[in-house]
Amino acid sequence: MVTAPTVQLTMVDAGDLYLSWRWEHALDEPRALVLPRELIQGALAELAAATPSPLPGETAEQALTRALTQGPLVDRDREIALAELLSRTLLPHGLATELNAVITQGARPHLRIRPSPSTARVPWEALRVDVGQRTVHCADVSVLPPATVRNAPGRLVSAFDPQGTVVGVLDPRVPGFADASALGSVLGPVAPGSPLDALAAAHGLRRDDLDRATLQSALVDAARFLYVGHVTTGDHALDARLHLCCTADTPGQARPIGAHRPLTAADLALAPWRFPNRVALIACESGGDTRFAEPAGLVAALVRGGAEYVVSTRWTLPTDSGMAHLVPGHPGTPALPDVVVAVDAATATPDPVTALNAWQRDQATRWEATGDPVHSPVLWAAFSTSWAPAPRA
């Protein structure tokens, strides 16, 4: 990864929100700030009401209906207002001044975010810092995994071979669930000749033979892992579940759901999984680790198992059929296939952080110019890249 002026921003919930930041070239000069909870709670509540992730007491379907029919993430003017509110409320003025000083010197800073549970769904890449300018227009943004994860004893980062094997799991069939059911098809029909069709030709689509044993074996020598499917969350980080083709008689920590047993973060933590250098989990709340105090979710398991870069999502990711059905004035143009292709391409580059941010920057520009829901932040702002290079010797 190209060296850039890099600042680490860490948040801690302790009644109020405690923030500290330090530049990696001056680690002994930290800054700190306390934001009273009553000053930030309104903005965080507005964000929670905007995302498609369920609020307390909501079903998944109710959450999608709320967010996609009347939420600001699919209404350009209201989304801009929310992005400006989040920027004013959560980005410390002192840090903003320091970032601007770096930018005016012709450098592009790298902002590494370690969120707290209450700020886990804040789309830092999408904060509107000036007219027509989101954070990704002037800085690169990544998630900083906890030190206990990235510096875990015995952690070995897998080497990256640009020409190496790519393991793709695209919309696997979950036993006992039909295409239109809760754990059914995510991608739907794929247009012949499209970039996603090429990925499907390479890896297969809606396969029914990709269980955990098959995946574990395939990942040993892989350079990249692309997963497009379902992730569900539980009451704690270790219960985050990846839905493969595992049948109910497959050994595992999760209780079966009918004919299917999910693969949990606990399963990954307890077994000797080896993960490739780059991983992308295109699924609902696949990066939900940060919503919990303990760093023990899917991203943490992947990082401990050898991944350096993990692309994941911070909220529920709507399908194309859901967008077309619920978003007022939606043109019906599929967006998720382009998302999958863009994320896959980003993880193949020398620097997945800057590559994903470049795609998000393009989407942000198109969104502000057109208001087309195909470019809505409900899709592109859901993604973040966790970066955990090998610990320095």
N, C-alpha and C positions, 0 to 999 in steps of 0.2 A: 504494500500500500504506500502511495506517495506521502511523504511527510508533509504535514500542514500544521500551522499554528492550532493546537488542539486544547480545548478546555473541557474539563469534566464538571458537570452540574449534577449534584446529588440532592435528593429530596427525602425528608424524613417526616412522617406523621407522628406528632406527639401532642395531640390536642390541636395546636397551631401547626402550620407547615414550616419546617425549618429547611432552608436552602443553603448550600455551600458550593463554591466553585473555585477551581484552581487550574491554572494553565500548566500543561505537562512540562514546559520548559522552566517553570518556577513553582515546583510542588510545595515549597516551603513558604509560599505566600498565599494562603487560602483567604477567601472572603466569605462572609456569612450574612444571612438575612433571615428574619422571622416574619412570615406573613400571617397575621391573625386569621383564624378560621372564618370568622364572620365576614371578612373582606373577600374571601375567595370562594366561599361556599356557593354563592349565587351563580358564578360563572361555571363552576363544576357541575352544578345541578342542571344548568342549561345544556351543557355538553352531554350529560347522561340522558337527558330527554331527547337529544338529537340523534344519538346513535341507535342502530338496530338491535343492540344487546338488551335483553329483558330487564326492566326495572323490577323492584320487589313486587311480587304478586302477578306479574305479567307472564303470559306464555310466549314462546318464541314467535308464534304467528301474530299475536297482538303487538309485540315489539316491532316486528317488520312493518306491520300496517301503520303503526304510529309514526315510525321514522320515515317511511317512504311515501306516505300520503300527505303528511302535514309537517314533516320535520324540516329544519333549515338546511340540512346537508344536501337536499335536492332542490333548494331554492337559492339561486345565486346571491341575491341581495341580503337575505337573512343569514346565509352562510358566511358572507363577508363580514357582517356585523358580529357574528359569533367568533370568527377567527380573530377579529380585532380586539374583542373583549378578552379573549383568552391571552392574547399577547400582552395587553395592558396589565392584566391581572397577575400573570404567572411569570413573565420574563423580567427578572430583576433589572432595574434601570442601570445599575452599575455594570452588570454583565453586558447589557445592550450597548453601553458606551464603549466598553472594551472591545466588543466584537466589531463595532463600527470603526474603531481606530485601526484594527487589523485590516479591515476591508479597504479603508481609504489609502492604506499603504500598498494596495495592489495584491494582497494575499486573500485566499479563500479559507476562512477558519473552519475547523471541524468541531462541532458541538456534540459531546458525548453525554447522553442523558441517563441518569440512574433514577427512575421515577419511584415515587412512593405508591402504596396501594391506592390512595385517593386521587393520584394524578396518572394512574396507569393508562387511562384511555385518552389522555391529551395527545392530539396529533401534532407534535412539535414541528414536524416538517411543513405543516400547513398553516402555522400561525402567520397572520398578516401583519408584517412589520412596517409596511409603507404602502402607498397607493400602487396596486398591481404587483406588489412584492410579497412573496411568502418566504419563510425561513430558507427553503431550498433554493431560492433565487440568489441568496448571498452567502450561504454556508452549507456545508455538508452536515448531516445529522445521523447519528447512530445511537443505539441503546448500549449502555455500559453494563454488562452483567455484574452481579455482586462479586467482590473479591474472593469470597469463599467458594465461588463456582469457578471463576477463571483461573484462580491460583490453587485449585484443589490438589491435595497431595496425589502424586502419581498421574496427574492429567498429562496426556501426550496429544498434541495437536497433529491431526493427520496431514500428511503432505498433500499438496495440490498439484495434480498433473493436468494441464489444460487439454491434453489429448486422452485423458483417462475415461473410464467407463462412467456413464450416467445411468443411475437407477431411477426410472420413472414409474410412479404409481398414479395413474390417472383415473379418477372416478371409479374406484374398485367396487365390486358388488358386495354389499354387506348381507350375509346370510339372513334370510327371512324378511328382507325389506324390498318391496317392489320399487320400480323407478320413481313413482310419484309419491312415495311415502317419506316419512321424516328423515330416514337415513338412505334415501334413494339417490337418484342421479343428481349430481351437482352441475355438470356441464350440459346435459341435454344433447340434442343432435349436433354434430360437428359438421360445418360446411366443407364439402369436398374441395380440395385444393387450397385450403386456408393454411396459414402457419400452424394453427393448432392441429390440423389434420396431419401435418408432417410429424408433429410430436406424437400423435396417436399412432401413426404408422411405425414409429421407432420403438414405442414402449407398450403399445396396446391400450385399449380403452374398455372400461367396464369389465375388466378381467375378474374371474372368480377363483383364481388360484394363488392369490398373493396374501398368504397368511404370514404370521410373525416369523415362523421358522424360515420360510422362503426369503423374506426380506432381510432377516439377520444375516443369512449366508451371503446374499447378493451384495450387501453393503461393505463387506470386509475389505474388498480391494477397489471400491468405487471412489471416484473423484468428486461426484456430486450426487445429491439425492433430491428429487422433485416429487412432492406429494400434493395431489389435488383431490380433496375429498372432505370427509367429515371429521371434525374434532368437537368433542363436547366437554364441558367443565363440570366439576363437582363442588363440594364444599371445602376442598383443600387442594393445594397445587398438585400433590402426588396423584390425585384422582383425575387429572386431565386425561382424556381418552382419545386415542387414535383408532379410527374404525377401518379395519382391513377386512380380509375375507375369512377371519378366524371363526370357526364354529364354536358352539357352546361347550364342547368337550375339550377345547384347547385349555391347557393349564394357564392360570393367570390370576392376578389380584382382583380384577373386577368381577362383579356378579354378572352372569349372562343376561342378555336382553333377548328373550326368546331363543332363537337358534344361533345367536351370535355372542361372542365374548370380546369386548373391546380390549385394546392394548393400552395400558395406563403408563403414566410417567413412573409410577412405582415399579412396574414390570421392567422398564428400561433401566432404572437405577439398580435393581437387584440382580440383573443378568449382565454377562460380559459383552454388551453390545459395543461395536466399533463403528463410529460414524465418519463419513467423509468430511473433507474440509469445508464444503459448502452444502448447505441444506436449505430448502425452501418448503415451508408448510403453508399451502394456500388452502385455508380452511377457517372456519369460524373460531375466533378467539384463540388461535393456536399459540399466540404469545401471551397467554393469560397469566404467566408466572408472576408478573409484576403486580397483579391484583392481590397477591397474598404476601404476608409478612415473611414466610419462609421461602427461600429460593429453591424450589423443588419441583417445578413443572416440566413440561416437555422441552422448552428451550434449555433449561438448566441441565437436563439429562443429556441432551444432544451435545452441549458444550463440554460437559464432563467426559463424554465418550469420544471426543476428538474433533468436533466441529469448531471451526474458527469463525465462520459467518453463518448466521441463521436468520433467514427472512421469515417473518411471521406476521400475524394480524392481531390488532388490539381490540377489535370488536367483531360482531357477527357480520359475515360477508354475504350480501344478498346475491341470489342467482339472477341470471338474465330473465328467467320467466317471472320471478318475483318483481324485478324492476319494471318490466314491461306491463305487468298486471296492476301494479300499485302506484307507480310514479305518475302524477298528472302530466299529460302531454309527452310521455315518453315515446320516442320515434320507433321503438321496437328493434333498434339496432343492437345486436349482441355486443357486450363490452367485456365479459369475463374471459373469452378466448384471448383477446389482446392483452389482458392483465396477466394471464398465465404465460404467454409468450414473452412478455416484457420481463417478468420476474425470473423466468428461466434464463433469459439472455443475460440479465444482470449478474446472476451467480456464476456465469461462465467467464466473466471479464476478470482482468487482474485486480480490480478494485470494486467489489460488489456494492459497497456503500455509495460511492459516487455514481455508479451506474444506475442504481435504483433511484437515487435522488434526482438524476437527470431525467428519468422517465416521469417522476412525480412533478418535476419542474415544468415539463412539457404539458402534462395534464392540467396543472394549475393555471398555466397561461391560457390553454384552450377553454377551461371552465370560466375564467373571468371574461374572456372575449366573447363566448357564445352562450353560456348558461346551459349548454346541452347536457342533459343528465347522464349521457354516456361518459362524460368526463367529470362526473360528480365526485367530490371528496369522499363520499360514502364508500367508494371503492379505493381510490389511490391513497387516500390519507389513512386507510386502515393498516397499511403496511409499514413495518420498520425493520431495520437490520440490526441484529445483535452482533457485535464484533468482539471477539475474545482471542487476541493473538497469544502465542505461546508466552508464558511468563519469562521475563528477563532473567538470565542466569545471574 
